[in-house]
Amino acid sequence: MLKKKSYALISVMVMMAIALAACGDSKDDSKHQNSMEGPLTVELSLNAETAAIGEKVIIQAKVTHSGEPVEDADSVEFEIISEDGGMKEKVPVQHSEDGNYELEKTFTEPGMYRIISHVTAREQHSMPSKELKITK
């Protein structure tokens, strides 16, 4: 009789362990499946390709996944690099609306700048870039 109770207890424990392991796997599978539904798309845009010193430049990344706006990206940063090597910075950007992440920036030095968006969302990373000319 004691053997039957021990076997029953062990059987219940094994079944619980299997059930718990299966629950953890299903969460990982759904996250992985979500990232496989389609590519992350990032449309980087500037309100102007040329701007004057002190003029506001709006840098925007429109982030979508499978055609839907991404409002919960893991991280969005704009890297700004002066082509003469004088300036390099990364600025974290927050979501504004409809999958748009924006930064208003004014420049104090003339020259050519490369703007690179670093977007991580849905287990994917995208980093399109644009050129910007700042004049006196």
C-alpha positions in Angstrom: 0.0 0.0 0.0 2.8 2.4 0.8 4.5 1.6 -2.5 1.3 2.6 -4.4 1.2 5.9 -2.6 4.8 6.6 -3.3 4.4 5.8 -7.0 1.3 8.0 -7.1 3.1 10.9 -5.4 6.1 10.6 -7.8 3.7 10.4 -10.8 1.9 13.6 -9.7 5.2 15.4 -9.2 6.6 14.4 -12.6 3.3 15.5 -14.3 3.5 18.9 -12.5 7.1 19.3 -13.6 6.2 18.6 -17.3 3.2 21.0 -17.1 5.4 23.8 -15.7 8.1 23.2 -18.3 5.5 23.3 -21.1 4.1 26.6 -19.8 7.5 28.2 -19.9 8.1 27.0 -23.5 4.9 28.3 -24.8 5.7 31.9 -23.7 9.1 31.7 -25.5 7.5 30.2 -28.6 4.9 33.0 -28.8 7.6 35.7 -28.4 9.7 34.0 -31.1 6.7 33.5 -33.4 5.9 37.2 -33.0 9.4 38.2 -34.2 9.0 35.9 -37.2 5.7 37.3 -38.4 7.6 39.9 -40.5 10.5 42.2 -40.6 10.9 45.3 -38.5 10.6 48.4 -40.8 12.1 51.7 -39.9 11.5 54.8 -42.1 14.0 57.4 -41.0 13.2 61.0 -42.2 14.3 64.5 -41.7 12.1 67.6 -42.1 14.9 69.0 -44.3 18.1 67.8 -46.0 19.7 71.2 -45.5 19.3 73.5 -42.5 21.0 76.6 -41.1 22.9 76.8 -37.8 20.3 77.3 -35.0 17.4 76.0 -37.1 15.3 73.2 -35.7 15.7 69.9 -37.4 13.1 67.2 -36.8 14.5 63.7 -36.9 11.8 61.0 -37.1 11.8 57.2 -37.1 8.5 55.6 -38.1 8.7 52.0 -36.7 6.3 49.2 -37.9 6.2 45.5 -37.7 4.0 43.5 -40.0 2.4 46.8 -41.1 1.4 47.7 -37.5 2.9 50.7 -35.6 5.4 49.7 -32.9 4.7 51.8 -29.8 6.8 49.7 -27.4 10.2 49.4 -29.0 12.9 48.1 -26.6 15.1 51.0 -27.5 15.3 53.8 -30.1 18.4 56.1 -30.4 19.6 58.6 -32.9 23.3 58.6 -33.5 24.6 61.9 -34.8 28.1 62.0 -36.4 29.8 65.0 -37.9 31.7 63.9 -41.0 34.7 66.0 -39.9 35.0 63.9 -36.8 34.2 66.7 -34.4 30.9 65.6 -33.0 29.4 62.2 -32.2 26.5 61.5 -29.8 23.7 59.0 -29.2 20.4 60.4 -28.1 17.7 58.1 -26.7 14.2 58.9 -28.1 10.8 58.2 -26.7 7.6 57.2 -28.6 5.4 60.1 -29.6 2.4 58.4 -31.4 1.5 55.9 -34.1 4.9 54.2 -34.1 6.8 57.6 -34.5 9.9 58.4 -32.5 11.0 62.0 -32.8 13.8 64.3 -31.8 14.1 68.1 -32.4 17.7 69.1 -32.7 19.5 72.3 -33.4 23.1 72.3 -34.7 25.8 74.9 -33.8 28.4 74.0 -36.3 28.2 73.9 -40.1 29.1 70.7 -42.0 27.8 67.4 -43.1 26.3 65.1 -40.5 25.2 61.4 -40.7 22.1 60.5 -38.7 21.7 56.8 -37.8 18.7 55.5 -36.1 19.3 52.4 -33.9 15.9 50.7 -33.3 15.5 47.4 -31.4 12.1 45.9 -31.2 10.5 42.5 -31.5 13.9 40.7 -31.3 15.1 42.6 -34.3 17.4 45.6 -34.9 17.4 48.1 -37.8 19.7 51.1 -38.4 18.9 53.2 -41.5 20.8 56.4 -42.0 20.4 59.9 -43.6 22.7 62.7 -44.5 22.1 66.3 -43.2 23.9 69.4 -44.3 24.1 72.4 -41.9 25.0 75.8 -43.4 26.0 79.1 -41.9 
